[in-house]
Structure formats: structure tokens, C-alpha cells
Amino acid sequence: GPTHGEAVAGMAACLLQGICALYRMEQFAAEESVLCTLFPQYDAKAWHDDHLGDTLDAIWTFGPGALQGAVTAPLLASFGVRVDQIHYDTTSFKVFGRYEVEDEPADSLDTAADSPPTPPAAARLPVRLVPGHSKDHRPDLNQVKGGLAVSADGGVPLLWEAQDGNRADVSTYVEYWLKVKELVGRSDFLFVGDCKLATQDNLLAIIQHQGRFLAPLPGYAGMQRQLEEWVLTNTVEELIPWREVSGKERWYRGFRRAYVLVDPVGRQYPCDVHILCNPRLQDEKQANLERRLHKTQAFLEGLPKRLGKRALKSREAIEQLLEAVMKRYHTRDFVTYHITSTATMRKRYQGRGRPGARASYAEIAEVHWTVEWQWLQATIENAKLLGGYFPLITNDSTLTTATALSIYKEQYHPEQRFKWLKGAGILAPVLLKKPHRIEAFFFVVGLVLQLLTLIEREAARRLAASGKPLIGLKPNRLPDYRPKTEALLHVFRHLTVTQVILAEHPAEMIITPLNVLQTRVLQLMGLDESIYTLDYLSRTLAEMDSS
């Protein structure tokens, strides 16, 4: 059967064709010509999922991390990928059904005979498939988390791995930073992440290793008060032009403030905080606040009719309802209320029938509840003003506010890769039974991600150099300067090789001629048109047979 290297190449080819389940590869090899063209020496049965599972076992035993370094380091050098700016993010992938619980270290798993020797390493356990904070909004399912570090230059994946389903994101940043440092051989790259990077322990660890970072500060209560003070005391803001993907130009506002990180022994490390305002986000948040205030007001105005009835006959019940409604609409900070009660006495007849001259009455105390409330106008105005502001912290004093905004806007790179993994169904859901094979499969998927992004990067670079967009990929012949790899591959979907066999005549092979768009794509990727000729196909197959 295929070697482990050939099996990985076969899995990558199937992933590019949208085949994500290993058990479907044998059927795919029998019905399509992709694998038989790449590996004519193997029939369809050679791609059985048991053999592919052995390959995943070998990958995990050797160590996906060691293989990543062996693949990525020369790749960066060959394609000249810049690593002065790295973006990192995490996501979760849901899993269905029951999974094996593996509590044996790596060295105890059997490995196929043709696998490379296992390097000396500490025993390790596979990822744990457990419930956690689900970014797929499925808290009822077990999950595995994935971390991905990519370059800002083309979004090329550098490091990726599976993580325990309940691992906190905040604990992964320094670990990934150290791995990236080892991979690229330097520590002065700018490490960009989300607000979970911006904890004091994470930032101090990167500073103490001579690293640089950029991340939004988390929105906890203390930082919100600090942000409010910065915004309210600021007098001058810089206008920053920004062009959206749609082509519409918007203007951000921003300013800079000094910030100091202090380690446990009292050493101080100066940083900068760039406070930026997104006008569109500010308008959206103001409109959202108005809607929430309106709903709260409608409830408060209708409350008097309900007081003293059913469950609202005590101060505790009324206060509990008020707090629940304000929590639902997130308006507790914007209104103050006061609950008061007044008691009146009335007589109640104690007998039966109509009361007579000697009728007896009991005095009953009736409690009337009122709720007086008032908007905190100053707090509301401050909230409207602060909506749309977000602070970015960095220890790179050379960054201007405009540059910090531009860099942070590129955080979409890892998010785009996750979108492809989930949108194409590659890892959504995960279709493997053994956790250690899931971890190994992440390595294979990462290779495909590298291939996809490098094709996109090279295509965009050559189109920019030529100054001529690619026409024909988008509807209505819209120009495309950054084509997606899936679209480029889709151009060749109708190319076929047909063998015509007639009685008493030699067999004849016919290949579909290339059209203008296909020729342009081949030129764009630096490939010769002759690779789609019968002579090239025959020569390639002959070389494969001889090897």
C-alpha cells in the first residue's frame, strides 16, 4: 500500500476535493481519477481507511509538532514569507457520539513497520474531547479546540495543533509564542491576538523574552472605568482614514496613552495604549442602547398595574423581578429605583349572608406598592460616548495609532482559515474516533491550509505585479486581484481525458483543450500549458511506473 508520505499526499488531495471522511477515500479513488493519476501503482483498495489510520498513528507517535517544524521552516525560506508579524487565534470543533478515552502515553501505541524512528520525547497524552466554551454554540456536545498562528504576509499557517476541549484560550498564547520563536529563530516579531492575550502574565512573559505584542485590552469593569477616564479627559483625536472591503472609506478617531505593566517584584515595563473609535460601531451601539432603554421603560411604565397581584405582593418579589428585567436588557447601570409601600385598613364582614345589626367585622391591612424610578442621564450619555471605543495595548513604541489600527485589522487571517475549515466541512464535525488520530489529522489539514494560502498568496502577488486582474472567476466579469484557491481549482473542473476504443482500431485518447481562462490561470501560477497534453500525461505515467 501507499507509504505514510504518499498516504498524507492522498489525504491532502481528497481534502482539496471536499472529501473529509477517511472511509470515503476508497470510494473516491474508485470513482474519480485524482488518486489513480497521482499514484497509478495503487488500486482503489489501497486507500482503505485502516491503512490511512495507521498513517495517522505514525504521525502522532513521531510528533505532529516535530513534523510541522520540518515542513514549515524550509517552506518559509523557499517562498520568502515574512514573519515580522504573526497573528494567532483559537476556535472549537464539535464532535458527535462516544470516543475512546486514551490515557496511555505516546510510546505505548503501536506504530506501523515503515514509520520513521520515534525521536526521544517525554510521554504525552492525546487531546481530551470534553465539553467547554463552544464557539459553535453547541455546549451540549464534546469538542476539541484548535489553535492557529499565521503570518500577516498572505495568512500562511505557521503552527497549528489540536487542544483539549476545555482548555482556556488565555493559557495558550505564551506557549504558541515560544513555539513560533523557535520556528522562525527570532523573538522580535509582532505577536497579534485577541483580548485573551492581554493578561498581565501573558504580556509580561512576552516582554521578558524580548518579544513584541499588540492586542485589545479586555472589557472587565476596572478597564472600562480606565477607558472612560481616558476618553472623557482626552481633548485631541487623530482622524484615521480606513477603506472597508466594500471600497467605502470611513474615518476612525484615535489617540495614545501611556501605560505601565508591573511584574510581581515591582519592575515596571512601559507600554502604549492606542484608543480607537469606530464611528459605525459607535452608531450601532448607541442604537442598541436606545432599544434596550426603550424596552426597560415600557416595562417600568406597565409595572404599577401588576403590583400587589399574584406573585408581586412583597418587596423581595418586586425587587427580584426588577433586577431580572434589567439584567435581560443590560440596563441596570442606567436606572435607579426605590420601592415604597403604604398600608390602609379596611373592614371585612365575618359572617354569612347579609350583615345584620349585630354583624361582626375584622380589620384587614392592605399594602399598596409603588416603584419610583429615574434614568441616570449622565451615565447614559457616557455610555453613548464610549460606545465604539476600543483600546489596543502594545510594547512597540514605534507604532503610531494609525499603524496599530491597520495591523489589528489583519486579525481576520486566522479567522478566515477557520471559516474554510468549518464552511467546507473539513473539521465540522470531526469524523474520527480516536483522539490521537484527531490530533494527527490536524497536521494533515494544516498542510492543506498551507497549500491553499500559498497558492492565493502567489496569485495575488503576480496579479499585483502585472497590474492586470483576473477576469472570469467572478460573476459579470468583475475583476479579481486576490482569487481564492478553490475558485482557481474550480476552473479546471471540466477537463477530462477520454479513451476511445473501436473495434479493429488502436485506442485513442482525447484531452479537453484549455480555454482562455484556464490558460491565464496556468500562466499566473507559473505552470506550462504542456502539462495538460497527452504527451506530458503519458511521460509522467511512464516515469511513475519505472520508479
C-alpha positions in Angstrom: 0.0 0.0 0.0 1.0 3.7 0.0 3.8 4.8 2.2 3.0 7.2 5.0 4.1 10.1 2.9 2.0 9.0 -0.1 -1.0 8.5 2.3 -0.6 12.1 3.5 -0.5 13.4 -0.1 -3.6 11.3 -0.9 -5.5 12.7 2.1 -4.5 16.2 1.1 -5.7 15.6 -2.4 -9.1 14.4 -1.1 -9.4 17.3 1.3 -8.9 19.7 -1.7 -11.8 17.8 -3.4 -14.0 18.2 -0.3 -13.6 14.6 0.9 -13.2 14.9 4.6 -14.1 11.3 5.9 -11.3 8.8 5.6 -13.8 6.0 5.0 -14.8 7.7 1.7 -11.3 7.8 0.2 -11.5 4.2 -1.1 -14.8 5.0 -2.9 -13.4 8.3 -4.2 -10.3 6.5 -5.6 -12.6 4.1 -7.4 -14.9 6.7 -8.9 -12.6 9.6 -9.6 -9.2 9.7 -11.4 -7.4 12.0 -9.0 -5.6 9.4 -6.9 -5.1 6.9 -9.7 -3.4 9.7 -11.7 -1.2 10.7 -8.8 -0.4 7.2 -7.7 -1.1 4.8 -10.7 0.7 2.0 -8.9 -2.1 1.6 -6.3 -5.6 0.4 -6.9 -8.6 1.8 -5.0 -8.5 -0.8 -2.3 -5.0 0.5 -1.2 -6.8 3.6 0.2 -8.7 1.8 2.8 -9.3 3.8 6.0 -7.5 1.2 8.2 -4.2 1.9 6.3 -4.9 5.7 6.5 -5.5 5.3 10.2 -2.0 3.6 10.5 -0.5 6.7 8.9 -2.3 9.0 11.5 -0.9 6.7 14.2 2.6 7.1 12.9 2.2 10.9 12.6 1.1 11.2 16.2 3.8 8.8 17.5 6.5 10.8 15.7 5.0 14.1 16.9 3.0 16.5 14.8 4.9 19.4 16.2 8.3 18.0 15.0 6.8 17.4 11.6 5.4 20.9 11.4 8.8 22.4 12.0 10.4 20.2 9.4 7.8 21.2 6.8 7.3 24.9 7.7 10.8 26.2 8.1 12.1 25.4 4.6 8.7 26.5 3.2 9.1 30.0 4.7 12.5 30.3 3.2 11.5 29.0 -0.3 8.6 31.3 -0.7 10.1 34.3 1.1 7.3 34.6 3.6 7.8 37.5 6.0 7.4 36.6 9.7 7.8 40.0 11.3 4.1 40.0 12.2 2.2 36.9 13.4 -1.5 36.5 14.1 -2.9 33.9 16.5 -6.4 32.7 17.3 -8.3 29.7 18.5 -11.7 28.1 17.8 -13.6 24.9 18.8 -14.8 22.0 16.7 -17.8 19.9 17.8 -17.7 16.1 17.9 -20.6 13.7 18.0 -21.0 10.3 19.6 -18.7 8.5 22.0 -15.0 8.5 21.7 -12.3 6.3 23.1 -10.6 7.6 26.2 -6.9 7.3 25.7 -4.8 7.5 28.9 -1.7 5.8 27.6 1.4 7.9 26.6 2.6 8.1 23.0 5.3 5.5 23.4 2.8 2.7 24.2 0.9 2.9 20.9 1.8 0.5 18.2 3.3 2.0 15.1 3.4 0.7 11.5 6.6 -1.0 10.5 7.6 1.6 7.8 7.2 4.6 10.2 10.3 6.7 11.0 12.0 6.1 14.3 10.4 8.0 17.2 12.6 10.8 18.4 13.2 10.8 22.2 10.5 12.8 23.8 8.5 12.9 27.0 5.4 10.7 27.1 2.4 12.7 26.1 -1.4 12.1 26.1 -3.8 12.8 23.3 -6.2 15.7 23.4 -9.3 15.3 25.6 -12.7 15.5 23.9 -14.8 17.2 26.6 -17.4 20.0 26.9 -16.1 23.5 27.1 -16.9 27.0 25.9 -18.4 26.3 22.5 -17.8 28.8 19.7 -20.2 26.7 17.6 -22.9 27.4 20.2 -23.3 23.7 21.0 -22.5 23.4 24.7 -24.3 20.1 24.8 -21.5 18.4 22.7 -18.0 17.4 23.4 -15.4 19.4 21.5 -11.8 19.7 20.5 -10.1 23.1 20.3 -7.7 24.3 17.6 -5.0 27.0 17.7 -3.6 28.6 14.6 -0.7 31.0 14.1 -0.4 32.6 10.7 1.8 35.2 9.1 0.4 38.6 8.1 2.2 38.0 4.8 -0.6 36.1 3.0 -2.0 34.5 6.1 0.3 31.4 5.7 -0.2 28.9 8.6 2.9 28.5 10.7 1.8 26.5 13.6 -1.5 24.7 14.3 -2.5 22.0 16.7 -5.4 20.3 18.5 -6.1 21.2 22.1 -8.2 19.9 24.9 -11.8 20.8 24.5 -12.0 22.7 27.9 -8.6 24.4 27.7 -8.8 28.1 28.4 -7.6 30.3 25.5 -5.7 32.5 27.8 -3.3 29.7 28.7 -2.2 29.0 25.0 -0.7 32.4 24.0 2.7 32.2 25.6 3.1 28.6 24.6 2.4 29.4 21.0 4.6 32.5 21.1 7.6 30.3 22.3 6.9 27.8 19.6 6.8 30.5 16.9 10.0 32.0 18.3 11.7 28.6 18.0 10.4 28.1 14.4 11.4 31.5 13.0 14.6 31.8 15.0 13.8 35.3 16.3 11.8 37.0 19.1 11.3 40.5 17.7 8.2 39.6 15.6 4.9 41.4 16.5 2.5 38.9 18.0 -1.1 39.9 17.5 -4.1 38.3 19.2 -7.4 39.0 20.8 -8.2 40.3 24.3 -7.2 36.9 25.9 -3.6 37.7 25.0 -3.8 40.9 27.0 -3.5 39.5 30.5 -0.7 40.7 32.7 1.0 37.3 32.9 1.0 36.8 29.1 2.2 40.3 28.3 5.0 40.2 30.9 6.2 36.8 29.7 6.5 38.1 26.1 8.2 41.3 27.3 10.7 39.3 29.4 11.6 37.2 26.3 12.3 40.4 24.2 9.1 40.0 22.2 6.5 42.5 20.9 2.7 42.3 21.1 -0.5 44.0 20.1 -3.9 43.1 21.5 -7.2 44.7 22.6 -7.5 45.2 26.3 -10.3 43.1 27.9 -13.5 44.8 28.8 -13.7 44.0 32.5 -15.1 46.6 34.9 -11.8 48.1 36.0 -10.6 48.5 32.4 -13.9 50.0 31.4 -13.5 52.7 34.1 -10.0 53.4 32.9 -11.2 53.6 29.3 -13.9 56.0 30.4 -11.4 58.2 32.1 -9.1 58.2 29.1 -11.9 59.2 26.7 -13.5 61.8 28.9 -10.2 63.6 29.7 -8.9 63.5 26.1 -9.1 66.7 24.1 -7.4 65.9 20.8 -8.1 62.9 18.5 -6.3 61.9 15.3 -8.5 61.2 12.2 -7.5 58.0 10.5 -8.9 57.1 7.1 -9.8 53.5 6.5 -11.1 51.8 3.4 -13.5 48.9 4.0 -13.6 45.7 1.9 -16.6 47.1 0.1 -14.5 50.1 -1.0 -16.3 52.6 1.2 -14.0 54.9 3.0 -14.6 55.5 6.8 -12.8 57.7 9.3 -11.7 56.3 12.6 -10.6 58.5 15.5 -7.9 57.7 17.9 -5.3 58.9 20.5 -2.5 57.4 22.5 -2.0 57.0 26.3 1.0 55.7 28.3 0.5 52.5 30.3 2.8 50.7 32.7 2.9 46.9 33.4 4.4 45.9 36.8 5.7 42.5 37.5 5.5 40.7 40.9 8.8 42.1 42.1 8.0 45.7 41.2 9.8 46.1 37.9 8.0 48.4 35.5 7.6 48.0 31.7 6.3 50.9 29.7 3.7 50.3 27.1 1.4 52.3 24.9 -2.4 52.1 24.7 -4.0 53.3 21.4 -7.6 54.2 22.0 -9.6 54.0 18.8 -13.2 54.8 17.9 -15.1 53.1 15.1 -17.9 55.5 14.1 -20.1 52.8 12.6 -19.7 50.6 15.6 -20.5 53.7 17.8 -23.7 54.3 15.9 -24.7 50.7 16.2 -24.1 50.6 19.9 -26.0 53.8 20.5 -29.0 52.4 18.6 -28.8 49.2 20.5 -28.7 51.1 23.8 -31.7 53.1 22.8 -33.6 49.9 22.1 -32.7 48.4 25.4 -33.7 51.6 27.3 -37.0 51.8 25.4 -37.8 48.2 26.4 -36.9 48.8 30.0 -39.0 52.0 30.1 -42.0 50.1 28.7 -41.7 47.5 31.4 -41.4 50.1 34.2 -44.4 52.1 32.9 -46.6 49.0 32.9 -45.4 47.7 36.3 -47.9 49.6 38.5 -50.8 47.6 37.2 -49.1 44.4 38.3 -48.0 45.4 41.8 -49.9 43.7 44.7 -51.2 41.0 42.5 -50.3 37.3 42.2 -46.5 36.9 42.9 -45.8 40.7 43.3 -47.0 41.1 46.9 -43.7 41.5 48.7 -40.7 43.8 48.4 -38.4 40.8 47.7 -40.5 39.6 44.8 -40.8 43.1 43.2 -37.1 43.7 43.5 -36.3 40.3 42.1 -38.4 41.0 39.0 -36.9 44.4 38.5 -33.3 43.0 38.7 -34.2 40.2 36.3 -35.6 42.5 33.7 -32.7 45.0 33.9 -30.3 42.1 33.6 -32.1 40.9 30.5 -31.8 44.3 28.8 -28.4 45.1 30.3 -29.7 48.4 31.7 -29.0 48.1 35.4 -26.3 50.8 35.4 -28.6 53.3 33.8 -31.6 53.5 36.1 -32.2 53.8 39.8 -35.4 52.8 41.6 -37.0 53.0 45.0 -39.7 50.6 46.3 -42.2 52.1 48.8 -45.3 50.7 50.5 -48.3 52.2 52.2 -50.8 50.3 54.3 -54.5 51.1 54.6 -57.1 49.5 56.9 -60.5 48.2 55.8 -63.3 46.2 57.4 -64.3 42.7 56.2 -67.6 41.1 57.2 -67.0 37.8 59.1 -70.4 36.1 58.9 -72.7 34.6 56.2 -75.4 36.1 54.2 -76.3 39.8 54.5 -74.8 41.6 57.5 -77.3 42.4 60.2 -77.3 44.8 63.1 -75.1 42.6 65.2 -72.7 41.7 62.3 -69.0 41.4 63.2 -66.2 42.8 61.2 -62.4 42.3 61.1 -60.0 45.0 60.2 -57.7 44.0 57.3 -54.5 45.8 56.4 -54.0 46.3 52.6 -50.4 47.1 51.4 -50.1 49.2 48.3 -46.7 49.1 46.5 -45.2 51.8 44.3 -41.9 51.9 42.4 -40.3 55.2 41.7 -37.6 55.1 39.1 -35.3 57.6 37.3 -32.8 57.5 34.5 -29.2 58.2 35.3 -28.7 60.6 32.4 -25.0 61.2 32.9 -24.3 57.5 32.9 -26.4 57.1 29.7 -24.5 59.9 27.9 -21.2 58.5 28.9 -22.2 55.0 27.6 -23.2 56.5 24.3 -20.0 58.4 24.1 -17.8 55.3 24.9 -19.7 53.0 22.5 -17.3 52.2 19.6 -14.1 52.9 21.5 -11.6 50.0 22.0 -8.1 50.1 23.4 -5.1 48.3 21.8 -2.1 47.7 24.0 1.4 47.3 22.7 5.0 47.5 23.9 6.3 48.7 20.5 6.7 52.4 20.9 7.4 52.9 17.1 3.8 52.1 16.2 1.5 55.0 15.5 -2.2 54.9 16.2 -2.9 54.5 12.5 -0.4 51.7 12.2 -1.8 49.9 15.2 -5.3 50.0 13.7 -4.0 48.7 10.4 -2.2 45.8 12.0 -5.1 44.8 14.2 -7.5 44.9 11.2 -5.4 42.0 9.8 -6.5 39.7 12.6 -9.0 38.3 10.1 -6.3 36.0 8.7 -6.7 33.1 11.2 -10.4 33.7 11.3 -10.6 33.2 7.5 -8.7 29.8 7.8 -11.1 28.7 10.5 -14.0 29.7 8.3 -12.8 27.5 5.5 -12.3 24.5 7.9 -15.9 24.8 9.1 -17.5 26.0 6.0 -16.1 23.3 3.8 -16.9 20.7 6.4 -13.3 19.7 6.8 -13.4 19.7 10.6 -17.1 20.5 11.3 -17.9 18.0 12.7 -14.7 15.9 13.3 -15.2 12.4 11.7 -12.6 10.4 13.6 -13.0 8.0 16.5 -9.6 8.1 18.3 -8.4 11.4 19.9 -4.8 10.9 19.0 -5.8 10.4 15.3 -7.8 13.7 15.5 -4.6 15.4 16.7 -2.6 13.8 13.8 -5.4 14.7 11.3 -5.0 18.4 12.3 -1.4 18.2 11.0 -2.7 16.9 7.6 -5.3 19.6 7.5 -2.6 22.2 8.3 -0.6 21.1 5.2 -3.7 21.6 3.1 -4.2 25.1 4.6 -0.6 25.9 3.8 -1.1 24.8 0.2 -4.3 26.8 -0.2 -2.8 30.0 1.3 0.5 29.8 -0.7 -1.5 29.5 -4.0 -3.6 32.5 -3.0 -0.5 34.4 -2.0 1.4 33.7 -5.2 -1.6 34.5 -7.3 -2.2 37.8 -5.6 1.5 38.8 -5.8 1.7 38.1 -9.5 -1.5 39.9 -10.3 -0.4 42.9 -8.4 3.0 42.8 -10.2 1.3 42.6 -13.6 -1.3 45.2 -12.8 -4.0 43.2 -14.6 -6.8 41.5 -12.7 -8.1 38.0 -13.4 -11.4 38.2 -15.4 -13.9 35.3 -15.4 -13.8 34.0 -11.9 -16.5 36.4 -10.5 -20.0 37.0 -11.9 -20.4 39.7 -14.6 -16.7 39.5 -15.4 -15.8 41.5 -12.3 -12.0 42.0 -11.8 -10.3 39.8 -9.2 -6.9 40.7 -7.8 -7.0 38.2 -4.9 -8.6 35.0 -6.2 -9.3 32.1 -3.8 -7.6 28.8 -4.4 -11.0 27.0 -4.5 -12.0 29.3 -7.4 -8.8 28.7 -9.3 -9.1 24.9 -8.9 -12.8 25.1 -10.0 -11.7 26.5 -13.3 -10.3 23.1 -14.3 -13.3 21.0 -13.2 -14.5 20.2 -16.7 -11.1 19.0 -18.0 -11.3 15.3 -18.9 -9.2 12.6 -20.5 -11.3 10.3 -22.7 -10.1 7.0 -24.1 -11.9 5.9 -27.4 -11.7 2.2 -28.2 -13.1 1.0 -31.6 -13.1 -2.5 -33.0 -10.0 -3.2 -35.2 -8.7 0.3 -34.5 -6.0 1.4 -32.0 -7.2 3.0 -28.8 -7.2 6.8 -28.9 -7.0 9.3 -26.0 -8.6 12.7 -26.2 -8.0 15.5 -23.7 -10.2 18.6 -23.3 -8.5 21.7 -24.8 -7.7 24.6 -22.5 -9.8 27.7 -22.7 -8.6 31.3 -22.3 -9.3 31.5 -18.5 -7.6 28.2 -17.8 -4.5 29.3 -19.8 -4.3 32.5 -17.9 -4.5 30.7 -14.5 -1.7 28.4 -15.5 0.4 31.4 -16.6 -0.4 33.1 -13.3 0.8 30.1 -11.3 4.0 29.7 -13.4 2.9 26.4 -14.9 3.4 25.4 -18.5 0.4 24.6 -20.7 2.1 21.4 -21.8 1.1 19.7 -18.5 -2.4 19.4 -20.0 -1.2 17.5 -23.1 -1.3 13.7 -23.8 2.5 13.6 -24.3 3.1 15.0 -20.8 0.5 12.7 -19.2 2.0 9.6 -20.9 5.5 10.6 -20.0 4.5 11.2 -16.4 2.7 7.9 -16.0 5.7 6.1 -17.6 8.1 7.8 -15.1 5.8 6.7 -12.2 5.7 3.2 -13.4 9.5 3.0 -13.8 10.0 4.4 -10.3 
